[in-house]
Amino acid sequence: MNNKVVNLLSQMVDIESVTGNEKEIGNFLFGLLEDYGYRVSRQTVTQNRFNILAVKGKPRVLFCTHMDTVAPHIQFSSEGELLRGRGTCDAKGSMAAMIMAGEKLAAVGREDIGYLFVAGEETNSDGAKMAAELGLETEYIILGEPTGNRVVSAQKGTLVFRVDVRGIAGHSALPSSGRSAVHKMAEVLNQWLETDWGSDPLRGETTLNIGTVSGGTAPNVIAPACKAQGIFRISTSVQEVKDKMKEGIAEDNDVSIDILSSSEPLNLEEVPGLENTVVSFGSDAPYLTALGKVVMCGPGSIKFAHSDDEQVTVPELLEGIEAYCRIASVL
């Protein structure tokens, strides 16, 4: 089992599948699961992008995770039991462990297990949103994310935003000749960074990350425009955060806020006998509840996800296989 799961993971990691380019990994999974005896189908998401659904009988439990990764692609490498490369923990490690778990379950006669692998989780979850329309009569979705093989009882919500500030260009030697969009943006962001966004006893504090800021034309020109993008990890509610964002700037015609995507905090299914955890990262879970009760679990740590040192260990993968088998057996 050790060599088999490592070999499978290495093959999948070496297939570049940055969001928008999931076609090749999708075709790989289609052929692999078909060879394992599943009825496999593609569900179109956008041109040359699709979800993969694989079933034998009527699927009561679906193993599910995302095929896409963040950029840049990093080839697979190993050093003893340490495995590195893009997707090793987020979330091709979960995918490899799920496939191996499915084979163990099939060997003892389980015909009600299937797979749903989706596109686009790292951006707008368009694959999961499309999958929600499949109309499957499943009971449970076992969702793979790097959780240290603990079952997630709750996750924070998210709100991704863009803020634009308009100014008036002028000569920097004469401040009254213009109105700086960069200075105004600094005021807005500083206000937000000092705001108490609320907290929840289970999920902790709502947090804010300003991811990008850009604006202006030259050091000696008063900036005519500035934009910023960021994300909230929400413990309370999306509406509460939206309301606080508008405080103090609602009447300012130079400032506009666009909400690019959002999802509410979510309680997920617990599993008797398995350790629970609460996570601050987002996932496809809010959209997959249309298909069944969601249990989130997977090998690896979120601290390595999206990093240049993304990694998972062989023991974590093997523990993940056993955790998936146990979850599917208990449900």
C-alpha positions, 0 to 999 in steps of 0.5 A: 500500500505504501508504494501504491499510494506514493506512486499514485500521488507522484503521478497526479502531482506531476500533472500540472492542474493550476485552476483553469487547467484541470483537463489533463488531471481530469482525463487521468482520473477518468481513465484510472477510475474506469480501470477500477471498474467505475462508471465514470462521467464528465460534467462540464464546468467551462470549456475544457474544464469538467468535474469527474463523477465515478460510481458503481451502484447507487452512491450513498457516500461520495469521496470528494475533493478538488483537482485544481491547485494554486500556481506555480506548479511544483514537480513531485520530489521525495526525501525518505517519507517526506513527499513534496510538490504542488498538491501533495497536501492540497488536495491531491494527497486527499485524492490519492488516499481516497482512491486507495480507501475506495479500493479497500472498501470495494475489496470487502464488498462496498458498492455504495461508494463513489467519487466526485472530483471537482474543478475550481476550488482555489478560485470561485468553487465553480466546479462544486457549484456545478456539481450541486446541480447533479441531483444525486441522492447521496447521504454523505460527502467525505470532503478532502482537505488538509486537516491533519486527518482530523474531522472538521466540526466547523469552518469559518466563512469567507468574503473576498472583496475589491475596493476601488478609490478614485482621486484626481491627478496633480503635481505632488509639489502642490497637494491642493492641485489633486486628491490622492487615491492612495492616501484615501486607500490607506485611510480606509485600509487602516480603519479596517485593520483596526476594526473589531470584526467580531468573534465566535466561541467556536471559530474564534475571531474574524480576520482580515488579509489585504492581499494586493494593493496597487495604484498611482502613476509616479512618485511625483504625481498625486495618485488618481486611482488605487485598488486593493483586494483582500479576504475575510475569514468570518466567524460570525456572519457575512452580513455583519462584515458587510455592514462594518465595511461600509461604516464611515465610507458609505457616503464617500463617492470616491470609494466603491466596494465590490464583493467578489464571493462570500460564504457563511460560517458552516457547521459540519458533520462529526464522526464518533471516535475521531478527533475534531478540529475547527478550521479557518480556511474556506472549502467547497463544503458550503456548495456540496451540502446540496448533495449530502451531509459533509464530513471534512477530513484529509492528510497533511497540514494547511500550514504547508498548503500554497507554499513553496514547501508544500508537503505531506508524509507517507505516514499521513497518507496511510493514516488518511486511508484508514481514516477514510475507511473508518468514516465510510464504515461508520456513516 
